[in-house]
């Protein structure tokens, strides 16, 4: 039994069943035992792989996108270039390198990384040490200095804790995590109905919401609306709010029971982009999209970039570039790679851009109605 599992069992014994939201928050973010606090979970030796780790093209295109947005904003100085949940820092590293072709942009930015994990902060500092940009780390948005900002969030919102409500005996009841007679974590339901939910649905239906995601988006959009800027959010998720649950756990690139090993597996849920858009609009911002990642990357020129890289590559590198391009931008649900198949990201992943009022449609979103 892990130390975190023992801690959660003790909490349940003392306080009763935990909400799924609290269980997930502690499993991922407990200050000393949480999943993200104790490891670098990325890459082949970790539990999952993100787009920036698949190819440099992803971060490069986002860096050039940010430079274009900055020009459209009127080239403000200074500009806060912010990344939420920067992983290893790979995306920011590639973005800064690509954006260096616009010297005025490179000279205007200071970089702010919102990261709660001590382990990942150390990796980010090592990777970005030679970037040449002023770097600051933050535990949340609230400590980032005021001023115009461009914000990047790739696979950030999916890791925020969710709540589940289940239609049971004619009422909506919150899903809880308790213990069975053998001390194993199990799902149960609150005895008290949730009166604020009045949605019509059949018995057993589930509503999944992410209060933390909506709160962060509302605060971020409010800042952009009043101080200027744009935010690019890319994640796997769905475009319209719907019934259903999407909670999943990954360990060693395989799906596992979300309750089996708290603190030892990545817990995520698909992002409700419609809910994020509602939170952003409520704060006075403009929302472009959602569009698929494939449409976004195609619009930003990933096929041209792949051809340019291939011209300077050997045959093995060319094959890697082609495989990365297919995985990042193809609309196929499953992509064949060496050693098996993986999820295609082109359609599974979606993107929205949140901007201050008055800003022109951002690159990649020109045909997406706000």
Secondary structure as UniProt FT lines:
FT   HELIX           3..15
FT   STRAND          18..19
FT   HELIX           20..29
FT   TURN            31..33
FT   HELIX           35..37
FT   TURN            44..45
FT   HELIX           51..54
FT   HELIX           56..72
FT   TURN            73..74
FT   STRAND          79..84
FT   TURN            87..88
FT   HELIX           90..99
FT   TURN            100..101
FT   HELIX           103..108
FT   STRAND          109..114
FT   HELIX           118..128
FT   TURN            129..130
FT   STRAND          135..138
FT   HELIX           141..143
FT   STRAND          149..154
FT   HELIX           157..159
FT   STRAND          163..168
FT   TURN            169..170
FT   STRAND          171..179
FT   TURN            181..182
FT   STRAND          185..193
FT   TURN            195..196
FT   TURN            203..204
FT   STRAND          206..209
FT   HELIX           211..227
FT   STRAND          229..238
FT   STRAND          248..251
FT   TURN            252..253
FT   STRAND          254..256
FT   TURN            258..264
FT   STRAND          266..268
FT   STRAND          271..272
FT   HELIX           273..282
FT   TURN            283..284
FT   STRAND          286..292
FT   HELIX           293..299
FT   TURN            300..301
FT   HELIX           302..311
FT   HELIX           315..329
FT   STRAND          334..337
FT   TURN            338..339
FT   STRAND          340..343
FT   HELIX           345..348
FT   STRAND          349..355
FT   TURN            357..358
FT   TURN            363..364
FT   TURN            366..367
//
